[in-house]
Amino acid sequence: MQEQLADSAPSACRLCGSTRLRSVLDLGATPPCESFLTSDELDRPESTYPLHLRLCEQCLLLQIPALITPDETFTDYAYFSSYSDSWVEHARSYVQQAEDRLGLTGDSFVVEVASNDGYLLQHFLGSVPCLGIEPSVNVGAAARDRGVPTRTDFLDEQVAAQVRREHGPADLVVANNVYAHIPDLLGFTRALRGLVADDGTVSIEVHHALNLVRYAQFDTIYHEHFQYYTLLSATRALATAGLAVVDAELIPTHGGSLRIWARPASVSGEPSDAVARILAVEQEAGLHDPAGYDALATRTAAIRQDLLRFLLDAARDGLRVAGYGAPGKGNTLLNYCGIRPDLLAYTVDRNPYKHGRFTPGTRIPIHPPEYLDADRPDLVLVMPWNLRTELTSSLAHVAQWGGRLVFALPELTVLDPSGSSDPSGQVDMARTTGVQA
């Protein structure tokens, strides 16, 4: 199911089938964000695909056409969750919360969909039996190496039925940062219902479209993210398989995410007050009406113009600019802005898989983090801006040679990384349109 290419033409909403699709943001044509190039591939052509965000005016699901298949992206995947220390800590905290909330014990069973390298399920080991379902062969192998039982597969209804037959129904099904990655939204949602016990819980974390629109987080849009949710649209999607939202949380990950707790409708009861509060916030922001999405394109264009002006001024003044990180969001940023090695000499990343490769489309070389220390650039463009607190701390030594950190989102800022942070972890940064901090 997931391995089949969905209709490429944006003729109908993948949730409700409506043909009333409204253009929200056109980012042009780009390569898939995880298609990093080897040196042997630099003289070969790259496939590019339109990256055009649309809104269904009927059910209000934000979506892009499914132009690539998940197996093209995830069979051999470049992203390993464990390379972010803060993300691993986020997972540990979530597991503790889930155990306490649901009363999970050694007699319970937890399944995680898109379990990556076991970064989350490792925290259940020794206390709650668990199973990961991970389509990527390479990261699934890393999970098994750390002792996390992992099945290499794309989740569909058949796989869900087989897992249920072999292991029994799950008391908790975790689907963190995967609900956006599925072109067959209805079939995948039925598969989640097939995994979970009739009195069990499904937990989903997904980037909140409220923040995407409010702060123009356009770099979270890429080809492996097929849809972008408000709590309203997620509730409607889950309902198609008989799952009802019982609680929801606003969490800070990925620049602002939703954590949704859902149960089979027959046992769901009344939703928590938090569900009504979040829906009210979305409505107040205008996101329960198609017109509320219209400002995203203008905000996105302003971010591109500010960043390009800054980088061009830096090049004019003879400043050397490097990058930190090579995440999927960074590749959307680089391609949309047209940033190439003349403006960004290279970037560094902790993931060894990316070392010696080049960013898709823009072909910027990727080195290990130590390369940054040896080169000592004047400016470091930090592309995983959602990890700003963690990276501001780990890159504090850049100040030793007079270097500064640059963040393009949510607005262009330049930071002396030796500067102080307040107790909430928010860095005091002055907005700038030049190289002066």
N, C-alpha and C positions, 0 to 999 in steps of 0.2 A: 504494500500500500504506500508506504512512505518512499519507496524506491522508484515510484512512478512519477514522471514529470507532470505536474498539474498544468492546466491550460495556461499558456503563456500570456494570452491576451486578457487584459483586465475587464472581461465581459460581465462578470458576475461576482458578487461578494461570496467569499468562501464560507461565511457563517450562515447568512440568511438567503443567499441566492439573488438578492436584488441587483438590478443593473444600474442603479443610481449611485455611481461612484464619482466622487468629487475630487479633483486634483488639489492636493495640499502642498506638496513640495517635490520638485523635480531636481535631482542631484546629478543629472546627466547619466552617461554610461561609464561604468567602472568594472574592473575585474572583481571576482569574488575576493573578499577581504583576507581570507586565509590562504590564498594561492601564492605563497612565497616562491620566488624564483631562485634557482641555482645559477651559478655563473655560466653554465652551458646553455641556459635558456635565454640569456640576455639578447641574443640576436634572432630569437624566434618571435613570431607574433603572439599576442595574448588575446584571449576571448574577453570581450566586455559585454555587459548587459545593462539595460536601463535600470536606474535606481529611482523609481518614481512612487512616492507615497500618495495614497489615495484614501478617502474616507467613504464608507458606505453611509449614505444619508438615511437609510432605513434603520439599521441596527447600531450605527456609529462605531463599527470596527475599523480601525486604521490598518492598512495592509499595503503590501507591494505585490506585484505579480510574481508567481512562483516560476522563475526562469531557470533556476538550477535545482538539481535534486539533492536531498540530504546526503545520499551516499557519495556524491561528488565532493562534498565538503567534509564529511565526518568519518569516512572510512579510514583515512590516515590523517589525523587531526593535529594541528600545530599548537593547540591551547592545552596547557596543563594547569589545573586550578591550584595545585600546591605551590606554584612559584610565587604566589602572593601570600605573604604571611598574614596580612589582615583578613584575607578571604578564608584561610584555614581557621583563624580564630572565630570568624563569623560562623563558620560551620559548627565548630565546637559548642559555641553558645546556643545555636539553634538546637542541636541534639539534646543538650541539657534541658532546654525549654520544652521540647517535644516529649521527652521522657517524663517530666514533671506534669505537663498538661494532660497527657493521655494515659499516664500510669503504666508506661511500657515496662515489661519485665522480661525475664528469660523465657517466658512462655509466649511472648509476642513475636510478631514477624514484621519486618520493615523492608520495603522495596524502594530503591531510588532509581528513577528513570533518568538517563543521561548522567550517570554517576561519575563520569570523567575518571580521574586517576585515584579514586577512593578517598579524596580529601575530606568528604563528609562522613561516609559510612565507617571510616576507620575509628570514629569516636563512639560508634555503637559496639565495636568488637569487645567481647568479653562480658557484655551485659544484655544485649538484645540480638537475637539472630537476624541476619540481614542478607540482602542480595542486591547487587547492582546490575542494571541493564544498560550497557554502554555500547554504542555502535562502532566506535573507533577502536581498531585493533591495537594500535600502539599504546593509547592511554589506558585501555582496558587491561593490557598486560602489566602496566605499571601498577594498577590497582591490585591485581592478583599478587604482585611481588610484595606488597605491603600487607598481604593476608586478607584482603577484602574479596569475598566471593563475588565473581563478576561474570555475567553472561554477555557475550559479544553478539548484539542484535539491535536492530531498530525495533522499537515497540510498535506493535500493531495489535489488532484484536486477536489474531491467532497466537502471537507470542504471549499475550496476556493470559489467554485461556490455558496455554501449556504451562506457564509459570504457576498458575492457580492450581492446576491438576497436580503438579510435582511438589509444590511447597505449601499449598493451602492459601486461603485468602490473606491479604496483608492487613494488619491493623493500622498501618500507616503507609501511604504511598507518597513519596517525596518527588516532586517534579519542579526543581528549582532551576530557573533560567533555561528552560527547554520549551515552555508552552508557546513561546514566540517562534520557535524554530521548525514548526510543523506545518507543511502545506495542506495536509489532509486533517484539518482542524477537527472536523466532526468525528472521523474515525479514531483519531488519537484520543479524543475525549471519551469515546466509548471504551477504548482500551484501558484508560485510567479507571473507569468504573468497573471493568472486568477484573482488574487486579485487586481492588479494595474489598474488604469484607462488608457485609450488609450493614454492620454497625461500626465500620471503620472510618478513617479520616484520610482525605487527600490534602496535601499541603503544597502550595504553589508559590514560588517567588518569581516575579516578573517586573521588568522595568515599567514604571508608571508613566503612562502617556501624559499625565498632568505635568510632569517635569519636562518631558520631551517638548511639549508645546510652550509651557511657561518660560523655560530657560533656553529654548532653541537648541536642545541637545541633539542636533541633527546627526552627529557622528555615531549615535547609537543605531542609525539606520544602515543596514547592509543586507546583502542578498540572503544570508542565512537566517535573518529575522523576517519572517513572512508577515507577522502581525504585531500590533502594538496596542496595549490594553489600558483602558480605564477600568475601574472596578465595575462599572455598569456593563461594559462590553464583555468582560471576563465572566460576570454572573450569567449573562445571556448565553455565552458559549458553554459553560459548565451545565446549564440547565438542559441542553440538548441531549445529554446522556443521563439525566436524572440525578445530577449532583447539585446540591444547594449550598450556597455560601452561608456559613454560620458565624464567621468572624473574619476580621481583616486588620492588618497593621500597616502603617507607613514606616518603612525602614530606610536607612540612608544608603544602602549599597547601590552601585551603578548610577550614582547621581540622583537616587530617589526611586525606591521600588515599592511594590505591593507584596505583602505576604498574605495569602488567602488561605483560609481553612474552610474546607468543604466536606460535606457528608452526603450519603445517599438521602434523597429527599424524604424517604419514608421515616427517617429517624432524625431529621435535621432540627426540627423545632424552630423557634423564632430566632432570627439572627441577632447578634449582639448590637448594642448601641453604637459600637465603633463602625459597623457597616453603614448605618444611616449617616453618621458624621462624615465619613469619607465621601459618600455619594453627594452629600450636601456641599462639600468643598469642591468637588468636580463640577457640580451644577453652577455654583457661584463663579467658577472660573470660565464658564461658558462652554464646557466640554460636553454637555448634554444637548447641544445644538450645533448643527454643522458650521454655522458662521463663527463659532468660537475657535476654529482651527485656522482661520484665514491669515492670521498675523505671523504664522511660523515662517513662511517664505521670506518675509521682510527682515525678520530678526536673524535668520540664517545668513542672508546676503550681507548684513552688517558685520557679522563675525568674520566672514571671509575677507571683506574689505579691510577691516582693522588688522587682521593677521598678515595679509599680504603687504600692506603699507609698512608694517613694523619690520618684516623680513627684508623688504627692499631697502628701507632706510639702514638696517644693520649691514647689509651687503655694501651699500654706498659708503658707509663709515669704516669699512674694513674689519668688521667684527665677524668672528668665526662662530657659526651656529651649528649645534648638533642636537640630536633628539634623545629622549629617554623613553624606551618602550616601543614595541611594535605590535600593539593590540589591533583587533579588528576595527575598533572605532578610530584608531589613528590612521588606518588606511582609507577610511571614508573621508576623513579630514584632509589628508594629503592629496587625494585624487580630486575632490571637489574644489579645493583651493589651487590645484595645479602646482604644488610644491615639489620641486625636484632637487637633485644634488647641488645645483648652483645656489639654492637658498638654504638647504639643509644638507650638510656634508655627509652625514651618516646618522644612524641611531643605534642605541645599544639595548639589549634585552637580556633578562636572566635565563630565558629558555634556550638551552643548547641547540634545540632543533632549528632555531632560526639563525644561528651563527653562521656567517659565510653566505647567507642568502640575501635576497633583495626584496624590498617591498613591492607588492603587485602594482602594476601601472606606473608608479613613480620611480621605481628601480633605485631606491636609496639603500646603500649597503647597511647590513646589520652586523654589529660586533658584540662581543661580551662586554659586560659593564666595566671591566678593568680598562678597556680602551679609552673610556671617557677620562679616567684619571691620568692616563699617560698623555692624552692630547690636550687637555685643559682648555676647552673652548670657552669663549666669552659668554655665550648664552646657551641654555639647555631647554629646548622645547619639550615639555613633559606631556606626552600624549594620553596616558591613562589618568586624566585629571580627576577621575572619581576616586583615586587613591591618593589625593593630594596630601592628607595629613601624614600617611605612612611614608610617602616619597619625599616630602619636605624634610622629614627627619633623616631618612637614609641618605639623602643627597646634601646634607648640611655641609659636608666637607668641600663642596664646590665653591663655597665662599672663600676657602683658603687661598685660591688663586685669583680671586676677584670675580668669579663667575656668578651668574644669576640664573634663576629658573623662570621660565616663561610658560604661562597657561593661556590657551586660546579660549577656553570655555570656563564658566558661562559668559565671561567677558575677558578681553585681553588684559592680562595682569603680569607684572614683572616682580619677582620676589628675590630679595637677598636671603638665601636659605639659612643664614645664621641668625635671622630675625626671630623674635619670640612669637609664641602662639598663646592664645588665651586658654583657659581650662577646658572650654568646649571643643578645642582642637581646631578652631577656625583661625586661619592665618591672616594677619593684618597685612593686606596688600593694597598698594595704591594703583589705581587704574592709570594706564599710560598709553600714549599713541606714538611714542618714540622709544629710544633706547635709554632714556633717563627713567630711573625708578622713582 
